[in-house]
Amino acid sequence: PEQCSYILGNPPFVGGKYQTAEQRADMDVVTAEVQNAGLLDYVTGWYFKAADYIRGTRITVGFVSTNSITQGEQVGVLWNALFQRFSIKIHFGHRTFPWESEARGKAHVHVVIIGFGAFDAVNKQLYDYDEEDHVTISVVNNISPYLVQGPDRAITNRTKPICSVPQMGIGNKPIDDGNFLFTSENKAEFLRLEPNAKPFFRRWIGSEEFINGIERWCLWLGDCPAAQLRNMPQALARVEAVRKFRLRSKSAPTQKLASTPTRFHVENFPQRSYLVVPKVSSERRPYIPIGFIKPDVVSSDLLQIVPEATLYHFGVLSSAMNMAWVRHVCGRLKSDFRYSNRLVYNNFPWPQSPTLKQQNIVEDCARRVLELRTEFGDGRHGFLPTRKSGVDRATLADLYNPLTMPAALLKAHQKLDRAVDRCYRLEPFPSDRHRVEYLFALYEKITAPLLPASKPKRKSRNK
């Protein structure tokens, strides 16, 4: 280290689930005692190795990395460990931009470049790139692991929201090998053989069904009286298939579920209309399509659900403010958002003291968004659009595609954005980066009383 001034690199991009046995062994060495290290991409091994190498020195490090290390659960696992173990400071950050590697053809990925050291630096710089790769440079006091101005801390999963808002849960998880799930065609054929099962069919939706208007159904027999079920041989055959499927599982809890084959593994049936948020949705959309659905519709575990949500909650979650938070905090499935209630929703800093008038304005704007969905969609007041053969009805995928989004709906969302912004502060936010920096500062303020006492730092060792 005495003869080294800086370390530069472009480490391999390999996700945690795709590492070879040799790569996993490498990671085990450098991430020993790091909780949830299995979530980390292979590139993070270079961060741990470099951080250990530069302790007690003035060496600076710069790595090209997949932007996944600044998003989702990895952020808390990686950066909290680096801050606490090695006291590193981020000196500069190039925020997400596309990277084309000439090695083995062209690998198009989205990357960040992060510079750090075991000492602080003045005039820390953040580089922002627009769609034409024009760069804007900002000088900030401190750079957070999300590559915005903020403290040396990453958020982690929580079981409850940090603010006084309704709990968000997950939908239903059958563990049925598909035996209880039907397309409309499958359902019609099944009812031809088993007409008495008709009252037990309920509309079934996950992320894809909700966004794209795909019609699917579930056969819910959990409340079916035994005497009725006994007289439905086709339904009984499905129940028996579920029982055998669960018994074949290598998971002991799943095997135990075989004793109640008409029930789902996770059951969540709100008694009134409830708000749903797709767990997976495209990052290309300006807003995640969320909405209210009726209680007779069964949500899968690919939807997050908020049974007690109001129009105000819908409005805030449909706003640019929340989307700025999502884009920085949410994990990714490929490039799509992978929305997590424990990480994204439970840590979201809601407006702290909006006036009743401000809340009413948000509700009015939210109501207008739903009304326009009705106008452009299938006429069900923003509930559940359905793609039917021969019927030209816009689905949420159509309405929130940036190329096909109706101008009136976009204008209504922008009006909602301004209303939600004013619930946070009267001064407008110039950009999403300003929004998210404000949100992280608010997050720090809200969670400060919740933080445990800090542990004494480990002494640096000279090499």
C-alpha positions in Angstrom: 0.0 0.0 0.0 2.9 2.4 0.7 3.7 2.5 -3.0 0.1 2.7 -4.3 -1.7 5.9 -5.1 -5.0 4.7 -6.5 -6.9 1.6 -7.5 -9.0 1.5 -10.7 -11.1 -1.4 -12.0 -14.0 -2.7 -14.0 -14.9 -5.9 -12.0 -17.0 -8.6 -13.5 -20.8 -8.1 -13.4 -22.3 -11.3 -12.0 -25.5 -11.3 -9.9 -25.6 -13.1 -6.5 -27.8 -15.9 -8.0 -25.5 -16.5 -11.0 -22.1 -16.9 -9.4 -20.1 -20.0 -9.9 -19.0 -22.2 -6.9 -15.5 -20.6 -7.2 -17.0 -17.1 -7.2 -19.2 -17.8 -4.2 -16.1 -19.1 -2.4 -14.3 -15.8 -3.2 -17.3 -13.9 -1.8 -17.3 -16.0 1.4 -13.7 -15.0 2.1 -14.2 -11.2 1.6 -17.7 -10.9 3.1 -17.1 -13.1 6.2 -19.6 -12.1 9.0 -21.5 -9.8 6.7 -25.2 -10.5 7.2 -27.2 -11.4 4.1 -24.0 -11.4 2.0 -25.7 -13.9 -0.4 -27.7 -10.9 -1.8 -24.5 -9.2 -3.1 -23.3 -9.1 -6.7 -19.8 -10.4 -7.4 -18.6 -6.8 -8.1 -19.0 -6.0 -4.4 -16.2 -8.4 -3.5 -13.8 -5.8 -5.0 -15.2 -3.1 -2.8 -14.6 -5.2 0.4 -11.1 -6.2 -0.8 -10.2 -2.6 -1.7 -11.6 -1.2 1.5 -9.5 -3.6 3.5 -6.4 -2.9 1.5 -6.6 0.9 1.8 -7.3 1.1 5.6 -5.1 3.8 7.2 -3.8 5.1 3.8 -4.5 8.0 1.4 -5.2 5.6 -1.5 -8.3 6.4 -3.6 -10.4 3.7 -5.4 -12.6 4.0 -8.5 -14.8 1.1 -9.8 -17.2 0.8 -12.6 -20.1 -1.3 -11.2 -23.6 -2.4 -12.1 -26.1 0.2 -10.7 -27.7 -2.6 -8.6 -25.2 -1.9 -5.8 -27.0 1.5 -5.4 -30.5 0.1 -5.5 -32.6 -2.3 -3.4 -31.6 -4.6 -0.6 -27.9 -4.7 -1.7 -27.4 -1.1 -0.6 -28.0 -1.8 3.1 -25.9 -5.0 3.0 -22.9 -3.6 1.2 -22.6 0.0 2.2 -23.5 -0.2 5.9 -20.8 -2.8 6.3 -18.3 -0.7 4.4 -19.1 2.4 6.4 -19.0 0.6 9.8 -16.0 -1.8 9.2 -13.7 0.4 7.1 -15.0 4.0 7.7 -14.9 4.7 3.9 -16.1 7.9 2.4 -17.5 8.3 -1.1 -15.6 11.0 -3.0 -17.4 11.0 -6.3 -20.2 9.2 -8.1 -21.3 8.9 -11.7 -25.0 8.2 -11.5 -26.6 5.6 -13.7 -25.7 5.6 -17.4 -25.6 2.9 -20.1 -22.3 1.0 -20.6 -21.4 -0.9 -23.7 -18.5 -3.3 -23.3 -16.5 -4.2 -26.4 -15.4 -7.5 -24.8 -17.3 -10.5 -26.3 -19.5 -8.4 -28.4 -21.4 -5.6 -26.7 -22.8 -6.1 -23.2 -25.3 -3.3 -22.7 -25.8 -2.7 -19.0 -26.5 0.3 -16.7 -23.6 1.2 -14.5 -22.3 3.6 -12.0 -18.8 4.7 -11.2 -17.9 5.2 -7.6 -14.8 6.7 -6.1 -14.0 6.3 -2.4 -11.2 6.3 0.1 -10.6 5.7 3.8 -10.4 9.4 4.4 -12.8 12.3 3.8 -12.6 14.7 0.8 -13.8 18.2 0.1 -15.8 19.2 -3.0 -17.4 15.8 -3.6 -18.8 15.5 -7.0 -21.9 13.9 -8.5 -22.2 13.4 -12.3 -25.7 13.2 -13.8 -26.3 12.0 -17.4 -29.4 12.7 -19.5 -30.7 10.5 -22.4 -28.2 12.2 -24.8 -25.3 11.5 -22.3 -24.9 15.2 -21.5 -23.4 15.5 -18.1 -24.2 17.8 -15.2 -21.8 18.0 -12.3 -22.9 19.0 -8.8 -20.6 19.6 -5.8 -22.1 18.3 -2.6 -21.1 18.1 1.1 -21.5 14.3 1.3 -22.5 11.5 -1.0 -24.8 8.7 0.2 -24.7 5.1 -1.2 -27.7 6.0 -3.4 -25.4 8.6 -5.1 -27.4 11.6 -3.9 -26.4 14.2 -1.3 -27.0 12.5 2.0 -25.4 10.7 5.0 -23.3 7.6 5.1 -26.2 5.3 5.8 -28.3 2.9 3.8 -31.9 2.0 4.6 -32.8 -1.6 5.5 -35.9 -3.7 5.7 -38.6 -2.8 8.3 -41.6 -4.7 9.4 -43.7 -1.6 10.0 -43.9 1.9 8.3 -41.9 4.7 9.8 -44.9 6.9 9.4 -48.5 6.6 10.6 -50.0 5.0 7.5 -51.9 1.8 6.8 -49.9 -1.4 6.7 -49.0 -2.9 3.3 -49.2 -6.7 3.0 -48.9 -9.3 0.2 -51.6 -11.0 -1.7 -52.4 -14.7 -1.7 -49.9 -17.5 -2.3 -51.6 -20.9 -3.2 -48.6 -23.3 -3.5 -50.9 -25.4 -5.7 -48.9 -26.2 -8.8 -51.4 -24.2 -10.8 -54.3 -26.6 -10.0 -56.5 -23.8 -8.6 -55.7 -21.2 -11.3 -57.6 -21.0 -14.7 -57.7 -18.9 -17.8 -61.2 -18.0 -19.0 -61.1 -20.9 -21.5 -59.9 -23.3 -18.8 -62.6 -22.1 -16.5 -65.4 -22.6 -19.1 -64.2 -26.1 -19.9 -64.0 -27.0 -16.2 -67.5 -25.6 -15.5 -68.9 -27.7 -18.4 -67.8 -30.7 -16.5 -68.4 -29.3 -13.0 -71.2 -26.7 -13.1 -71.7 -26.7 -9.4 -68.3 -25.2 -8.9 -69.3 -21.8 -10.5 -70.0 -20.0 -7.1 -66.4 -20.8 -6.0 -64.6 -19.1 -8.9 -63.2 -15.6 -8.2 -61.2 -13.3 -10.4 -57.4 -13.7 -9.8 -54.8 -11.0 -10.5 -51.1 -10.5 -10.0 -48.9 -7.8 -11.4 -49.2 -8.9 -15.1 -52.9 -9.5 -14.9 -53.5 -6.1 -13.3 -51.3 -4.1 -15.6 -52.1 -5.9 -18.9 -55.8 -6.6 -18.3 -55.3 -10.4 -18.5 -58.4 -12.3 -17.2 -57.6 -15.2 -14.9 -59.5 -17.0 -12.3 -58.9 -19.0 -9.1 -61.0 -21.8 -7.7 -61.3 -20.9 -4.0 -62.5 -23.9 -2.1 -61.3 -22.8 1.4 -64.8 -21.9 2.4 -66.6 -24.7 0.5 -68.7 -26.9 2.8 -67.5 -30.5 2.9 -70.8 -31.9 1.7 -70.7 -29.7 -1.4 -67.1 -30.5 -2.2 -67.8 -34.2 -1.8 -70.3 -33.9 -4.7 -67.9 -32.2 -7.1 -65.5 -34.9 -8.4 -63.6 -32.5 -10.7 -62.9 -30.1 -7.9 -61.9 -33.0 -5.6 -59.4 -34.1 -8.2 -57.8 -30.7 -8.1 -57.7 -30.8 -4.3 -56.0 -34.2 -4.4 -53.5 -33.0 -6.9 -52.6 -30.1 -4.6 -52.2 -32.4 -1.7 -49.8 -34.7 -3.6 -47.8 -31.7 -4.9 -47.3 -30.4 -1.4 -46.3 -33.8 -0.1 -43.6 -34.1 -2.7 -42.0 -30.8 -1.7 -38.6 -30.9 0.0 -39.8 -28.1 2.3 -41.2 -29.3 5.6 -43.6 -26.4 6.0 -45.0 -27.0 2.5 -45.4 -30.7 3.3 -47.4 -29.7 6.4 -49.8 -27.7 4.2 -50.8 -30.9 2.5 -53.1 -31.5 5.5 -55.2 -28.5 4.4 -55.2 -28.8 0.6 -58.2 -26.5 0.0 -56.4 -23.6 1.7 -53.7 -21.3 0.4 -50.3 -21.0 2.0 -50.9 -17.2 2.4 -54.5 -15.9 2.5 -55.4 -12.2 2.4 -59.0 -11.4 1.6 -59.9 -7.7 2.5 -63.6 -7.1 3.2 -63.8 -3.9 1.2 -62.2 -2.3 -1.8 -58.4 -2.2 -1.4 -55.3 -0.6 -3.0 -52.9 -2.7 -4.9 -49.3 -2.0 -6.0 -47.7 -4.4 -8.5 -44.6 -6.1 -7.2 -43.0 -6.1 -10.6 -43.5 -3.2 -13.2 -41.5 -1.6 -16.0 -39.1 1.2 -15.1 -40.0 2.8 -18.5 -43.3 4.0 -17.1 -43.5 7.5 -15.5 -45.6 6.1 -12.7 -46.2 2.6 -11.3 -49.8 1.8 -12.2 -51.6 1.3 -8.9 -55.3 1.2 -8.2 -58.2 0.1 -6.1 -59.9 -3.3 -6.7 -63.1 -4.8 -5.3 -63.1 -7.3 -2.5 -64.4 -10.1 -4.7 -61.2 -10.1 -6.6 -58.4 -12.2 -5.2 -54.8 -10.8 -5.4 -51.8 -13.0 -5.9 -48.6 -12.5 -4.0 -47.3 -10.6 -6.9 -49.4 -7.7 -5.7 -48.8 -5.7 -2.6 -52.1 -4.7 -1.0 -53.2 -1.9 1.3 -56.6 -2.7 2.7 -57.1 0.5 4.6 -55.8 2.9 1.9 -57.7 6.1 1.1 -57.7 8.4 -1.9 -55.0 10.4 -0.2 -52.7 7.4 0.1 -53.4 6.5 -3.5 -52.5 10.1 -4.5 -49.2 10.2 -2.6 -48.1 6.7 -3.9 -49.1 7.8 -7.5 -46.9 10.9 -7.3 -43.5 12.0 -8.6 -42.4 12.3 -5.0 -43.0 8.6 -4.4 -41.6 7.6 -7.8 -38.3 9.5 -7.0 -38.1 7.3 -3.9 -38.9 4.1 -5.8 -36.3 4.8 -8.5 -33.5 5.2 -5.9 -34.6 2.6 -3.2 -36.4 -0.1 -5.1 -34.6 -3.3 -6.2 -34.7 -4.5 -9.8 -35.8 -7.6 -11.6 -33.6 -7.3 -14.7 -34.4 -3.6 -15.2 -38.0 -3.7 -13.9 -38.9 -2.4 -10.5 -39.2 -5.0 -7.8 -41.4 -3.3 -5.3 -40.9 -4.3 -1.6 -43.2 -3.3 1.2 -40.5 -3.9 3.8 -37.8 -1.8 2.0 -39.7 0.7 -0.1 -43.1 1.4 1.5 -42.2 1.0 5.1 -39.2 3.4 4.8 -41.0 6.0 2.7 -41.2 9.4 4.4 -44.7 10.6 4.1 -45.7 14.3 4.4 -45.4 15.2 8.1 -48.0 17.8 8.7 -50.1 18.5 5.6 -53.1 20.7 6.2 -56.6 19.4 5.7 -56.9 21.6 2.7 -53.7 20.2 1.2 -55.0 16.6 1.7 -58.3 17.4 0.1 -56.5 18.8 -2.9 -54.5 15.6 -3.2 -57.7 13.6 -3.0 -59.4 15.7 -5.6 -56.4 15.3 -8.0 -56.3 11.5 -7.3 -60.0 11.2 -8.0 -59.5 12.9 -11.3 -56.8 10.4 -12.3 -59.2 7.6 -11.6 -62.0 9.3 -13.5 -59.7 9.6 -16.6 -58.8 6.0 -16.3 -62.5 5.3 -16.5 -62.8 7.6 -19.6 -59.9 6.0 -21.4 -60.3 2.5 -20.0 -63.2 0.1 -19.5 -65.5 2.4 -17.6 -65.1 0.9 -14.1 -63.9 4.0 -12.3 -60.3 3.0 -12.3 -60.8 -0.5 -10.9 -59.8 -3.5 -13.1 -59.4 -3.2 -16.8 -59.9 -6.3 -18.9 -58.5 -7.1 -22.3 -61.3 -8.8 -24.2 -61.3 -10.1 -27.7 -62.9 -7.7 -30.1 -63.2 -4.9 -27.5 -60.8 -2.0 -27.8 -60.3 -1.0 -24.2 -57.1 0.6 -22.8 -55.4 -1.4 -20.1 -53.1 0.2 -17.5 -50.2 -0.9 -19.6 -51.6 1.2 -22.5 -52.4 4.2 -20.2 -49.0 4.3 -18.6 -46.8 3.6 -21.6 -44.8 6.8 -22.2 -45.6 6.5 -25.9 -49.4 6.0 -25.6 -50.3 7.7 -22.3 -53.2 10.1 -23.0 -52.2 13.8 -22.6 -55.1 14.4 -20.3 -54.0 11.6 -17.9 -50.4 12.8 -17.9 -51.6 16.4 -17.2 -53.8 15.1 -14.3 -50.8 13.2 -12.9 -48.6 16.3 -13.1 -51.3 18.3 -11.2 -51.3 15.5 -8.6 -47.5 15.8 -8.4 -47.7 19.5 -7.6 -50.3 18.9 -5.0 -48.2 16.2 -3.3 -45.1 18.3 -3.5 -46.8 21.1 -1.6 -47.7 18.7 1.2 -43.9 18.4 1.8 -43.0 22.1 1.2 -44.2 25.1 -0.7 -41.0 25.6 -2.6 -41.1 23.6 -5.9 -38.7 20.8 -6.5 -36.5 21.4 -9.6 -35.9 17.7 -10.3 -36.3 14.2 -9.0 -32.8 14.4 -7.5 -33.9 17.3 -5.4 -37.0 15.4 -4.4 -35.1 12.3 -3.3 -32.5 14.3 -1.4 -35.3 16.0 0.5 -36.9 12.6 1.2 -33.6 11.1 2.5 -33.1 14.1 4.8 -36.7 13.7 6.0 -36.1 10.0 6.5 -33.1 10.8 8.7 -35.2 13.2 10.8 -38.1 10.7 11.2 -35.9 7.7 12.0 -33.3 9.4 14.3 -35.2 8.5 17.4 -35.5 4.9 16.2 -31.8 4.3 15.7 -29.9 2.1 18.2 -27.0 3.5 20.0 -23.9 3.5 17.8 -21.2 1.0 18.4 -17.6 2.2 18.9 -15.7 2.2 15.6 -12.9 -0.3 15.1 -9.5 1.2 15.2 -7.7 1.6 11.9 -4.7 -0.5 11.4 -1.7 0.8 9.5 -0.2 -1.4 6.8 
